[in-house]
Amino acid sequence: MALSLYRAIAGPTVLDRLVGVNAIGSKTVALLLLIGLIYQRLDMFVDIALAYGMLNFIAVMAAARYFHKRRGLDQERSLEISKE
């Protein structure tokens, strides 16, 4: 998770930051399932992991839509193309 956290904080573009946050959320879901296996309460932790996964997905989609409408994603892409 440390590498994903680094990408989420220091990512050079907004897309890198969104991917980093999404990766952290996905790894957290897997960690919740492992904790459920350890405590032998997988049924309860599956529900928690599903709810967290849905919230993570909705949050990343909302952030992507916000930055797309704000033209943050398109501007960065055009800046990268002009640098090349």
PDB file of N, CA, C and O in Angstrom, chain B, residues numbered from 101:
ATOM      1  N   MET B 101       0.814  -1.201   0.000  1.00  0.00           N
ATOM      2  CA  MET B 101       0.000   0.000   0.000  1.00  0.00           C
ATOM      3  C   MET B 101       0.855   1.261   0.000  1.00  0.00           C
ATOM      4  O   MET B 101       0.386   2.328  -0.396  1.00  0.00           O
ATOM      5  N   ALA B 102       2.090   1.147   0.436  1.00  0.00           N
ATOM      6  CA  ALA B 102       2.949   2.327   0.508  1.00  0.00           C
ATOM      7  C   ALA B 102       3.214   2.905  -0.881  1.00  0.00           C
ATOM      8  O   ALA B 102       3.219   4.124  -1.055  1.00  0.00           O
ATOM      9  N   LEU B 103       3.432   2.044  -1.861  1.00  0.00           N
ATOM     10  CA  LEU B 103       3.669   2.540  -3.215  1.00  0.00           C
ATOM     11  C   LEU B 103       2.416   3.201  -3.798  1.00  0.00           C
ATOM     12  O   LEU B 103       2.507   4.213  -4.492  1.00  0.00           O
ATOM     13  N   SER B 104       1.265   2.629  -3.515  1.00  0.00           N
ATOM     14  CA  SER B 104       0.018   3.241  -3.981  1.00  0.00           C
ATOM     15  C   SER B 104      -0.225   4.575  -3.290  1.00  0.00           C
ATOM     16  O   SER B 104      -0.718   5.517  -3.911  1.00  0.00           O
ATOM     17  N   LEU B 105       0.117   4.658  -2.013  1.00  0.00           N
ATOM     18  CA  LEU B 105      -0.030   5.916  -1.283  1.00  0.00           C
ATOM     19  C   LEU B 105       0.903   6.979  -1.838  1.00  0.00           C
ATOM     20  O   LEU B 105       0.531   8.147  -1.948  1.00  0.00           O
ATOM     21  N   TYR B 106       2.115   6.571  -2.186  1.00  0.00           N
ATOM     22  CA  TYR B 106       3.046   7.510  -2.810  1.00  0.00           C
ATOM     23  C   TYR B 106       2.492   8.023  -4.134  1.00  0.00           C
ATOM     24  O   TYR B 106       2.572   9.216  -4.425  1.00  0.00           O
ATOM     25  N   ARG B 107       1.924   7.111  -4.943  1.00  0.00           N
ATOM     26  CA  ARG B 107       1.366   7.510  -6.238  1.00  0.00           C
ATOM     27  C   ARG B 107       0.164   8.424  -6.040  1.00  0.00           C
ATOM     28  O   ARG B 107      -0.053   9.344  -6.830  1.00  0.00           O
ATOM     29  N   ALA B 108      -0.620   8.180  -4.993  1.00  0.00           N
ATOM     30  CA  ALA B 108      -1.793   9.015  -4.741  1.00  0.00           C
ATOM     31  C   ALA B 108      -1.402  10.412  -4.273  1.00  0.00           C
ATOM     32  O   ALA B 108      -2.106  11.380  -4.561  1.00  0.00           O
ATOM     33  N   ILE B 109      -0.299  10.526  -3.561  1.00  0.00           N
ATOM     34  CA  ILE B 109       0.121  11.832  -3.040  1.00  0.00           C
ATOM     35  C   ILE B 109       0.983  12.575  -4.056  1.00  0.00           C
ATOM     36  O   ILE B 109       0.748  13.756  -4.314  1.00  0.00           O
ATOM     37  N   ALA B 110       1.963  11.910  -4.629  1.00  0.00           N
ATOM     38  CA  ALA B 110       2.944  12.597  -5.464  1.00  0.00           C
ATOM     39  C   ALA B 110       2.762  12.352  -6.951  1.00  0.00           C
ATOM     40  O   ALA B 110       3.627  12.709  -7.751  1.00  0.00           O
ATOM     41  N   GLY B 111       1.649  11.750  -7.326  1.00  0.00           N
ATOM     42  CA  GLY B 111       1.445  11.462  -8.747  1.00  0.00           C
ATOM     43  C   GLY B 111       1.549  12.714  -9.586  1.00  0.00           C
ATOM     44  O   GLY B 111       1.005  13.753  -9.211  1.00  0.00           O
ATOM     45  N   PRO B 112       2.229  12.642 -10.708  1.00  0.00           N
ATOM     46  CA  PRO B 112       2.407  13.865 -11.497  1.00  0.00           C
ATOM     47  C   PRO B 112       1.106  14.359 -12.135  1.00  0.00           C
ATOM     48  O   PRO B 112       0.987  15.547 -12.435  1.00  0.00           O
ATOM     49  N   THR B 113       0.136  13.476 -12.347  1.00  0.00           N
ATOM     50  CA  THR B 113      -1.126  13.914 -12.949  1.00  0.00           C
ATOM     51  C   THR B 113      -2.292  13.521 -12.053  1.00  0.00           C
ATOM     52  O   THR B 113      -2.143  12.726 -11.125  1.00  0.00           O
ATOM     53  N   VAL B 114      -3.439  14.087 -12.344  1.00  0.00           N
ATOM     54  CA  VAL B 114      -4.646  13.757 -11.592  1.00  0.00           C
ATOM     55  C   VAL B 114      -5.019  12.293 -11.814  1.00  0.00           C
ATOM     56  O   VAL B 114      -5.481  11.622 -10.891  1.00  0.00           O
ATOM     57  N   LEU B 115      -4.823  11.803 -13.021  1.00  0.00           N
ATOM     58  CA  LEU B 115      -5.139  10.400 -13.305  1.00  0.00           C
ATOM     59  C   LEU B 115      -4.288   9.455 -12.465  1.00  0.00           C
ATOM     60  O   LEU B 115      -4.788   8.439 -11.982  1.00  0.00           O
ATOM     61  N   ASP B 116      -3.006   9.778 -12.285  1.00  0.00           N
ATOM     62  CA  ASP B 116      -2.149   8.952 -11.438  1.00  0.00           C
ATOM     63  C   ASP B 116      -2.649   8.952  -9.996  1.00  0.00           C
ATOM     64  O   ASP B 116      -2.626   7.919  -9.328  1.00  0.00           O
ATOM     65  N   ARG B 117      -3.089  10.078  -9.532  1.00  0.00           N
ATOM     66  CA  ARG B 117      -3.611  10.170  -8.169  1.00  0.00           C
ATOM     67  C   ARG B 117      -4.890   9.357  -8.011  1.00  0.00           C
ATOM     68  O   ARG B 117      -5.078   8.682  -6.999  1.00  0.00           O
ATOM     69  N   LEU B 118      -5.768   9.419  -9.009  1.00  0.00           N
ATOM     70  CA  LEU B 118      -7.008   8.644  -8.945  1.00  0.00           C
ATOM     71  C   LEU B 118      -6.726   7.142  -8.977  1.00  0.00           C
ATOM     72  O   LEU B 118      -7.367   6.376  -8.257  1.00  0.00           O
ATOM     73  N   VAL B 119      -5.784   6.724  -9.794  1.00  0.00           N
ATOM     74  CA  VAL B 119      -5.419   5.309  -9.847  1.00  0.00           C
ATOM     75  C   VAL B 119      -4.811   4.869  -8.513  1.00  0.00           C
ATOM     76  O   VAL B 119      -5.084   3.766  -8.041  1.00  0.00           O
ATOM     77  N   GLY B 120      -3.996   5.723  -7.911  1.00  0.00           N
ATOM     78  CA  GLY B 120      -3.409   5.400  -6.610  1.00  0.00           C
ATOM     79  C   GLY B 120      -4.465   5.242  -5.530  1.00  0.00           C
ATOM     80  O   GLY B 120      -4.394   4.316  -4.723  1.00  0.00           O
ATOM     81  N   VAL B 121      -5.439   6.136  -5.507  1.00  0.00           N
ATOM     82  CA  VAL B 121      -6.514   6.041  -4.516  1.00  0.00           C
ATOM     83  C   VAL B 121      -7.355   4.794  -4.760  1.00  0.00           C
ATOM     84  O   VAL B 121      -7.752   4.121  -3.810  1.00  0.00           O
ATOM     85  N   ASN B 122      -7.627   4.482  -6.014  1.00  0.00           N
ATOM     86  CA  ASN B 122      -8.397   3.286  -6.333  1.00  0.00           C
ATOM     87  C   ASN B 122      -7.637   2.017  -5.938  1.00  0.00           C
ATOM     88  O   ASN B 122      -8.242   1.062  -5.450  1.00  0.00           O
ATOM     89  N   ALA B 123      -6.333   2.002  -6.144  1.00  0.00           N
ATOM     90  CA  ALA B 123      -5.524   0.839  -5.758  1.00  0.00           C
ATOM     91  C   ALA B 123      -5.520   0.659  -4.246  1.00  0.00           C
ATOM     92  O   ALA B 123      -5.577  -0.468  -3.754  1.00  0.00           O
ATOM     93  N   ILE B 124      -5.453   1.755  -3.512  1.00  0.00           N
ATOM     94  CA  ILE B 124      -5.509   1.663  -2.047  1.00  0.00           C
ATOM     95  C   ILE B 124      -6.839   1.065  -1.615  1.00  0.00           C
ATOM     96  O   ILE B 124      -6.883   0.218  -0.722  1.00  0.00           O
ATOM     97  N   GLY B 125      -7.924   1.504  -2.246  1.00  0.00           N
ATOM     98  CA  GLY B 125      -9.239   0.962  -1.910  1.00  0.00           C
ATOM     99  C   GLY B 125      -9.354  -0.515  -2.216  1.00  0.00           C
ATOM    100  O   GLY B 125      -9.926  -1.269  -1.429  1.00  0.00           O
ATOM    101  N   SER B 126      -8.818  -0.939  -3.350  1.00  0.00           N
ATOM    102  CA  SER B 126      -8.873  -2.356  -3.719  1.00  0.00           C
ATOM    103  C   SER B 126      -8.050  -3.210  -2.755  1.00  0.00           C
ATOM    104  O   SER B 126      -8.470  -4.300  -2.367  1.00  0.00           O
ATOM    105  N   LYS B 127      -6.896  -2.717  -2.379  1.00  0.00           N
ATOM    106  CA  LYS B 127      -6.064  -3.462  -1.428  1.00  0.00           C
ATOM    107  C   LYS B 127      -6.698  -3.503  -0.050  1.00  0.00           C
ATOM    108  O   LYS B 127      -6.520  -4.476   0.683  1.00  0.00           O
ATOM    109  N   THR B 128      -7.430  -2.469   0.312  1.00  0.00           N
ATOM    110  CA  THR B 128      -8.127  -2.459   1.592  1.00  0.00           C
ATOM    111  C   THR B 128      -9.237  -3.503   1.610  1.00  0.00           C
ATOM    112  O   THR B 128      -9.462  -4.152   2.631  1.00  0.00           O
ATOM    113  N   VAL B 129      -9.928  -3.666   0.492  1.00  0.00           N
ATOM    114  CA  VAL B 129     -10.960  -4.698   0.398  1.00  0.00           C
ATOM    115  C   VAL B 129     -10.331  -6.075   0.603  1.00  0.00           C
ATOM    116  O   VAL B 129     -10.868  -6.896   1.347  1.00  0.00           O
ATOM    117  N   ALA B 130      -9.206  -6.331  -0.045  1.00  0.00           N
ATOM    118  CA  ALA B 130      -8.518  -7.614   0.123  1.00  0.00           C
ATOM    119  C   ALA B 130      -8.052  -7.798   1.564  1.00  0.00           C
ATOM    120  O   ALA B 130      -8.132  -8.901   2.105  1.00  0.00           O
ATOM    121  N   LEU B 131      -7.571  -6.738   2.183  1.00  0.00           N
ATOM    122  CA  LEU B 131      -7.128  -6.809   3.576  1.00  0.00           C
ATOM    123  C   LEU B 131      -8.295  -7.112   4.504  1.00  0.00           C
ATOM    124  O   LEU B 131      -8.148  -7.893   5.443  1.00  0.00           O
ATOM    125  N   LEU B 132      -9.443  -6.511   4.259  1.00  0.00           N
ATOM    126  CA  LEU B 132     -10.633  -6.806   5.066  1.00  0.00           C
ATOM    127  C   LEU B 132     -11.024  -8.273   4.958  1.00  0.00           C
ATOM    128  O   LEU B 132     -11.414  -8.889   5.951  1.00  0.00           O
ATOM    129  N   LEU B 133     -10.923  -8.830   3.765  1.00  0.00           N
ATOM    130  CA  LEU B 133     -11.256 -10.244   3.595  1.00  0.00           C
ATOM    131  C   LEU B 133     -10.252 -11.146   4.317  1.00  0.00           C
ATOM    132  O   LEU B 133     -10.631 -12.169   4.889  1.00  0.00           O
ATOM    133  N   LEU B 134      -8.978 -10.767   4.289  1.00  0.00           N
ATOM    134  CA  LEU B 134      -7.978 -11.546   5.038  1.00  0.00           C
ATOM    135  C   LEU B 134      -8.222 -11.473   6.541  1.00  0.00           C
ATOM    136  O   LEU B 134      -8.066 -12.471   7.245  1.00  0.00           O
ATOM    137  N   ILE B 135      -8.598 -10.318   7.026  1.00  0.00           N
ATOM    138  CA  ILE B 135      -8.920 -10.178   8.451  1.00  0.00           C
ATOM    139  C   ILE B 135     -10.120 -11.045   8.797  1.00  0.00           C
ATOM    140  O   ILE B 135     -10.160 -11.659   9.863  1.00  0.00           O
ATOM    141  N   GLY B 136     -11.106 -11.097   7.890  1.00  0.00           N
ATOM    142  CA  GLY B 136     -12.255 -11.974   8.109  1.00  0.00           C
ATOM    143  C   GLY B 136     -11.866 -13.430   8.197  1.00  0.00           C
ATOM    144  O   GLY B 136     -12.417 -14.172   9.010  1.00  0.00           O
ATOM    145  N   LEU B 137     -10.912 -13.855   7.363  1.00  0.00           N
ATOM    146  CA  LEU B 137     -10.437 -15.235   7.437  1.00  0.00           C
ATOM    147  C   LEU B 137      -9.711 -15.500   8.747  1.00  0.00           C
ATOM    148  O   LEU B 137      -9.868 -16.565   9.343  1.00  0.00           O
ATOM    149  N   ILE B 138      -8.919 -14.539   9.195  1.00  0.00           N
ATOM    150  CA  ILE B 138      -8.165 -14.717  10.440  1.00  0.00           C
ATOM    151  C   ILE B 138      -9.099 -14.847  11.634  1.00  0.00           C
ATOM    152  O   ILE B 138      -8.896 -15.708  12.491  1.00  0.00           O
ATOM    153  N   TYR B 139     -10.121 -13.999  11.697  1.00  0.00           N
ATOM    154  CA  TYR B 139     -11.065 -14.028  12.820  1.00  0.00           C
ATOM    155  C   TYR B 139     -12.192 -15.035  12.622  1.00  0.00           C
ATOM    156  O   TYR B 139     -13.063 -15.155  13.483  1.00  0.00           O
ATOM    157  N   GLN B 140     -12.194 -15.753  11.520  1.00  0.00           N
ATOM    158  CA  GLN B 140     -13.204 -16.750  11.186  1.00  0.00           C
ATOM    159  C   GLN B 140     -14.614 -16.162  11.194  1.00  0.00           C
ATOM    160  O   GLN B 140     -15.572 -16.818  11.602  1.00  0.00           O
ATOM    161  N   ARG B 141     -14.723 -14.915  10.735  1.00  0.00           N
ATOM    162  CA  ARG B 141     -16.018 -14.239  10.586  1.00  0.00           C
ATOM    163  C   ARG B 141     -16.095 -13.675   9.168  1.00  0.00           C
ATOM    164  O   ARG B 141     -16.390 -12.496   8.972  1.00  0.00           O
ATOM    165  N   LEU B 142     -15.828 -14.524   8.196  1.00  0.00           N
ATOM    166  CA  LEU B 142     -15.761 -14.076   6.820  1.00  0.00           C
ATOM    167  C   LEU B 142     -17.085 -13.488   6.344  1.00  0.00           C
ATOM    168  O   LEU B 142     -17.090 -12.550   5.547  1.00  0.00           O
ATOM    169  N   ASP B 143     -18.211 -14.024   6.821  1.00  0.00           N
ATOM    170  CA  ASP B 143     -19.515 -13.529   6.388  1.00  0.00           C
ATOM    171  C   ASP B 143     -19.706 -12.056   6.735  1.00  0.00           C
ATOM    172  O   ASP B 143     -20.233 -11.293   5.926  1.00  0.00           O
ATOM    173  N   MET B 144     -19.287 -11.655   7.918  1.00  0.00           N
ATOM    174  CA  MET B 144     -19.427 -10.258   8.335  1.00  0.00           C
ATOM    175  C   MET B 144     -18.453  -9.357   7.562  1.00  0.00           C
ATOM    176  O   MET B 144     -18.822  -8.265   7.130  1.00  0.00           O
ATOM    177  N   PHE B 145     -17.231  -9.814   7.393  1.00  0.00           N
ATOM    178  CA  PHE B 145     -16.228  -8.989   6.729  1.00  0.00           C
ATOM    179  C   PHE B 145     -16.459  -8.893   5.219  1.00  0.00           C
ATOM    180  O   PHE B 145     -16.019  -7.929   4.593  1.00  0.00           O
ATOM    181  N   VAL B 146     -17.134  -9.864   4.631  1.00  0.00           N
ATOM    182  CA  VAL B 146     -17.479  -9.759   3.212  1.00  0.00           C
ATOM    183  C   VAL B 146     -18.450  -8.610   3.012  1.00  0.00           C
ATOM    184  O   VAL B 146     -18.321  -7.842   2.058  1.00  0.00           O
ATOM    185  N   ASP B 147     -19.424  -8.487   3.909  1.00  0.00           N
ATOM    186  CA  ASP B 147     -20.378  -7.378   3.811  1.00  0.00           C
ATOM    187  C   ASP B 147     -19.674  -6.034   3.955  1.00  0.00           C
ATOM    188  O   ASP B 147     -19.962  -5.093   3.215  1.00  0.00           O
ATOM    189  N   ILE B 148     -18.758  -5.951   4.902  1.00  0.00           N
ATOM    190  CA  ILE B 148     -18.017  -4.704   5.111  1.00  0.00           C
ATOM    191  C   ILE B 148     -17.151  -4.402   3.893  1.00  0.00           C
ATOM    192  O   ILE B 148     -17.084  -3.257   3.446  1.00  0.00           O
ATOM    193  N   ALA B 149     -16.486  -5.425   3.354  1.00  0.00           N
ATOM    194  CA  ALA B 149     -15.615  -5.233   2.187  1.00  0.00           C
ATOM    195  C   ALA B 149     -16.425  -4.805   0.964  1.00  0.00           C
ATOM    196  O   ALA B 149     -15.976  -3.951   0.199  1.00  0.00           O
ATOM    197  N   LEU B 150     -17.604  -5.381   0.772  1.00  0.00           N
ATOM    198  CA  LEU B 150     -18.446  -4.985  -0.364  1.00  0.00           C
ATOM    199  C   LEU B 150     -18.906  -3.539  -0.227  1.00  0.00           C
ATOM    200  O   LEU B 150     -18.891  -2.784  -1.199  1.00  0.00           O
ATOM    201  N   ALA B 151     -19.312  -3.156   0.969  1.00  0.00           N
ATOM    202  CA  ALA B 151     -19.743  -1.774   1.180  1.00  0.00           C
ATOM    203  C   ALA B 151     -18.581  -0.812   0.959  1.00  0.00           C
ATOM    204  O   ALA B 151     -18.755   0.235   0.335  1.00  0.00           O
ATOM    205  N   TYR B 152     -17.404  -1.155   1.464  1.00  0.00           N
ATOM    206  CA  TYR B 152     -16.243  -0.296   1.270  1.00  0.00           C
ATOM    207  C   TYR B 152     -15.854  -0.223  -0.208  1.00  0.00           C
ATOM    208  O   TYR B 152     -15.484   0.841  -0.703  1.00  0.00           O
ATOM    209  N   GLY B 153     -15.937  -1.337  -0.899  1.00  0.00           N
ATOM    210  CA  GLY B 153     -15.620  -1.352  -2.323  1.00  0.00           C
ATOM    211  C   GLY B 153     -16.567  -0.482  -3.128  1.00  0.00           C
ATOM    212  O   GLY B 153     -16.141   0.230  -4.037  1.00  0.00           O
ATOM    213  N   MET B 154     -17.856  -0.536  -2.797  1.00  0.00           N
ATOM    214  CA  MET B 154     -18.825   0.313  -3.499  1.00  0.00           C
ATOM    215  C   MET B 154     -18.568   1.784  -3.224  1.00  0.00           C
ATOM    216  O   MET B 154     -18.618   2.605  -4.139  1.00  0.00           O
ATOM    217  N   LEU B 155     -18.292   2.125  -1.968  1.00  0.00           N
ATOM    218  CA  LEU B 155     -17.994   3.522  -1.631  1.00  0.00           C
ATOM    219  C   LEU B 155     -16.733   4.001  -2.331  1.00  0.00           C
ATOM    220  O   LEU B 155     -16.676   5.138  -2.798  1.00  0.00           O
ATOM    221  N   ASN B 156     -15.730   3.149  -2.408  1.00  0.00           N
ATOM    222  CA  ASN B 156     -14.488   3.499  -3.087  1.00  0.00           C
ATOM    223  C   ASN B 156     -14.753   3.741  -4.572  1.00  0.00           C
ATOM    224  O   ASN B 156     -14.257   4.714  -5.139  1.00  0.00           O
ATOM    225  N   PHE B 157     -15.524   2.871  -5.197  1.00  0.00           N
ATOM    226  CA  PHE B 157     -15.838   3.024  -6.612  1.00  0.00           C
ATOM    227  C   PHE B 157     -16.607   4.318  -6.876  1.00  0.00           C
ATOM    228  O   PHE B 157     -16.298   5.048  -7.818  1.00  0.00           O
ATOM    229  N   ILE B 158     -17.601   4.594  -6.048  1.00  0.00           N
ATOM    230  CA  ILE B 158     -18.401   5.808  -6.222  1.00  0.00           C
ATOM    231  C   ILE B 158     -17.542   7.051  -6.023  1.00  0.00           C
ATOM    232  O   ILE B 158     -17.678   8.026  -6.761  1.00  0.00           O
ATOM    233  N   ALA B 159     -16.663   7.019  -5.034  1.00  0.00           N
ATOM    234  CA  ALA B 159     -15.807   8.176  -4.770  1.00  0.00           C
ATOM    235  C   ALA B 159     -14.836   8.437  -5.926  1.00  0.00           C
ATOM    236  O   ALA B 159     -14.632   9.587  -6.314  1.00  0.00           O
ATOM    237  N   VAL B 160     -14.246   7.395  -6.467  1.00  0.00           N
ATOM    238  CA  VAL B 160     -13.310   7.565  -7.579  1.00  0.00           C
ATOM    239  C   VAL B 160     -14.049   8.047  -8.827  1.00  0.00           C
ATOM    240  O   VAL B 160     -13.542   8.904  -9.552  1.00  0.00           O
ATOM    241  N   MET B 161     -15.237   7.508  -9.084  1.00  0.00           N
ATOM    242  CA  MET B 161     -16.017   7.962 -10.238  1.00  0.00           C
ATOM    243  C   MET B 161     -16.447   9.418 -10.079  1.00  0.00           C
ATOM    244  O   MET B 161     -16.431  10.178 -11.047  1.00  0.00           O
ATOM    245  N   ALA B 162     -16.828   9.806  -8.870  1.00  0.00           N
ATOM    246  CA  ALA B 162     -17.220  11.197  -8.631  1.00  0.00           C
ATOM    247  C   ALA B 162     -16.037  12.134  -8.814  1.00  0.00           C
ATOM    248  O   ALA B 162     -16.180  13.209  -9.397  1.00  0.00           O
ATOM    249  N   ALA B 163     -14.874  11.739  -8.322  1.00  0.00           N
ATOM    250  CA  ALA B 163     -13.686  12.568  -8.481  1.00  0.00           C
ATOM    251  C   ALA B 163     -13.286  12.665  -9.948  1.00  0.00           C
ATOM    252  O   ALA B 163     -12.903  13.738 -10.415  1.00  0.00           O
ATOM    253  N   ALA B 164     -13.373  11.560 -10.676  1.00  0.00           N
ATOM    254  CA  ALA B 164     -13.031  11.583 -12.100  1.00  0.00           C
ATOM    255  C   ALA B 164     -13.988  12.477 -12.871  1.00  0.00           C
ATOM    256  O   ALA B 164     -13.570  13.229 -13.751  1.00  0.00           O
ATOM    257  N   ARG B 165     -15.264  12.395 -12.545  1.00  0.00           N
ATOM    258  CA  ARG B 165     -16.244  13.249 -13.226  1.00  0.00           C
ATOM    259  C   ARG B 165     -16.000  14.714 -12.894  1.00  0.00           C
ATOM    260  O   ARG B 165     -16.099  15.576 -13.767  1.00  0.00           O
ATOM    261  N   TYR B 166     -15.680  14.999 -11.635  1.00  0.00           N
ATOM    262  CA  TYR B 166     -15.413  16.379 -11.228  1.00  0.00           C
ATOM    263  C   TYR B 166     -14.222  16.944 -11.999  1.00  0.00           C
ATOM    264  O   TYR B 166     -14.300  18.046 -12.542  1.00  0.00           O
ATOM    265  N   PHE B 167     -13.131  16.201 -12.049  1.00  0.00           N
ATOM    266  CA  PHE B 167     -11.946  16.698 -12.739  1.00  0.00           C
ATOM    267  C   PHE B 167     -12.148  16.760 -14.245  1.00  0.00           C
ATOM    268  O   PHE B 167     -11.572  17.617 -14.915  1.00  0.00           O
ATOM    269  N   HIS B 168     -12.958  15.864 -14.778  1.00  0.00           N
ATOM    270  CA  HIS B 168     -13.244  15.917 -16.214  1.00  0.00           C
ATOM    271  C   HIS B 168     -14.063  17.161 -16.545  1.00  0.00           C
ATOM    272  O   HIS B 168     -13.784  17.840 -17.533  1.00  0.00           O
ATOM    273  N   LYS B 169     -15.075  17.464 -15.725  1.00  0.00           N
ATOM    274  CA  LYS B 169     -15.890  18.656 -15.971  1.00  0.00           C
ATOM    275  C   LYS B 169     -15.087  19.929 -15.744  1.00  0.00           C
ATOM    276  O   LYS B 169     -15.317  20.939 -16.410  1.00  0.00           O
ATOM    277  N   ARG B 170     -14.156  19.883 -14.817  1.00  0.00           N
ATOM    278  CA  ARG B 170     -13.320  21.045 -14.532  1.00  0.00           C
ATOM    279  C   ARG B 170     -12.224  21.200 -15.572  1.00  0.00           C
ATOM    280  O   ARG B 170     -11.484  22.183 -15.561  1.00  0.00           O
ATOM    281  N   ARG B 171     -12.122  20.255 -16.447  1.00  0.00           N
ATOM    282  CA  ARG B 171     -11.122  20.221 -17.518  1.00  0.00           C
ATOM    283  C   ARG B 171      -9.720  19.957 -16.986  1.00  0.00           C
ATOM    284  O   ARG B 171      -8.735  20.261 -17.659  1.00  0.00           O
ATOM    285  N   GLY B 172      -9.624  19.402 -15.806  1.00  0.00           N
ATOM    286  CA  GLY B 172      -8.313  19.088 -15.264  1.00  0.00           C
ATOM    287  C   GLY B 172      -7.662  17.921 -15.980  1.00  0.00           C
ATOM    288  O   GLY B 172      -6.449  17.919 -16.191  1.00  0.00           O
ATOM    289  N   LEU B 173      -8.455  16.931 -16.355  1.00  0.00           N
ATOM    290  CA  LEU B 173      -7.888  15.764 -17.011  1.00  0.00           C
ATOM    291  C   LEU B 173      -7.470  16.083 -18.438  1.00  0.00           C
ATOM    292  O   LEU B 173      -6.405  15.657 -18.883  1.00  0.00           O
ATOM    293  N   ASP B 174      -8.294  16.823 -19.152  1.00  0.00           N
ATOM    294  CA  ASP B 174      -7.982  17.146 -20.541  1.00  0.00           C
ATOM    295  C   ASP B 174      -6.801  18.096 -20.647  1.00  0.00           C
ATOM    296  O   ASP B 174      -5.971  17.953 -21.545  1.00  0.00           O
ATOM    297  N   GLN B 175      -6.714  19.056 -19.752  1.00  0.00           N
ATOM    298  CA  GLN B 175      -5.611  20.015 -19.811  1.00  0.00           C
ATOM    299  C   GLN B 175      -4.280  19.337 -19.559  1.00  0.00           C
ATOM    300  O   GLN B 175      -3.290  19.634 -20.228  1.00  0.00           O
ATOM    301  N   GLU B 176      -4.252  18.425 -18.596  1.00  0.00           N
ATOM    302  CA  GLU B 176      -2.990  17.734 -18.313  1.00  0.00           C
ATOM    303  C   GLU B 176      -2.575  16.876 -19.488  1.00  0.00           C
ATOM    304  O   GLU B 176      -1.388  16.786 -19.803  1.00  0.00           O
ATOM    305  N   ARG B 177      -3.528  16.250 -20.135  1.00  0.00           N
ATOM    306  CA  ARG B 177      -3.209  15.418 -21.285  1.00  0.00           C
ATOM    307  C   ARG B 177      -2.655  16.269 -22.417  1.00  0.00           C
ATOM    308  O   ARG B 177      -1.696  15.870 -23.078  1.00  0.00           O
ATOM    309  N   SER B 178      -3.248  17.438 -22.647  1.00  0.00           N
ATOM    310  CA  SER B 178      -2.743  18.300 -23.723  1.00  0.00           C
ATOM    311  C   SER B 178      -1.386  18.885 -23.371  1.00  0.00           C
ATOM    312  O   SER B 178      -0.568  19.118 -24.261  1.00  0.00           O
ATOM    313  N   LEU B 179      -1.128  19.128 -22.079  1.00  0.00           N
ATOM    314  CA  LEU B 179       0.185  19.609 -21.669  1.00  0.00           C
ATOM    315  C   LEU B 179       1.256  18.542 -21.884  1.00  0.00           C
ATOM    316  O   LEU B 179       2.374  18.851 -22.297  1.00  0.00           O
ATOM    317  N   GLU B 180       0.910  17.285 -21.602  1.00  0.00           N
ATOM    318  CA  GLU B 180       1.860  16.194 -21.796  1.00  0.00           C
ATOM    319  C   GLU B 180       2.183  16.028 -23.276  1.00  0.00           C
ATOM    320  O   GLU B 180       3.334  15.778 -23.633  1.00  0.00           O
ATOM    321  N   ILE B 181       1.186  16.164 -24.135  1.00  0.00           N
ATOM    322  CA  ILE B 181       1.401  16.004 -25.568  1.00  0.00           C
ATOM    323  C   ILE B 181       2.266  17.144 -26.098  1.00  0.00           C
ATOM    324  O   ILE B 181       3.136  16.933 -26.943  1.00  0.00           O
ATOM    325  N   SER B 182       2.018  18.360 -25.592  1.00  0.00           N
ATOM    326  CA  SER B 182       2.793  19.510 -26.085  1.00  0.00           C
ATOM    327  C   SER B 182       4.245  19.443 -25.608  1.00  0.00           C
ATOM    328  O   SER B 182       5.127  19.980 -26.277  1.00  0.00           O
ATOM    329  N   LYS B 183       4.516  18.801 -24.474  1.00  0.00           N
ATOM    330  CA  LYS B 183       5.893  18.675 -23.986  1.00  0.00           C
ATOM    331  C   LYS B 183       6.704  17.722 -24.839  1.00  0.00           C
ATOM    332  O   LYS B 183       7.919  17.877 -24.963  1.00  0.00           O
ATOM    333  N   GLU B 184       6.040  16.735 -25.430  1.00  0.00           N
ATOM    334  CA  GLU B 184       6.742  15.746 -26.239  1.00  0.00           C
ATOM    335  C   GLU B 184       7.095  16.372 -27.542  1.00  0.00           C
ATOM    336  O   GLU B 184       7.698  15.722 -28.396  1.00  0.00           O
TER     337      GLU B 184
END
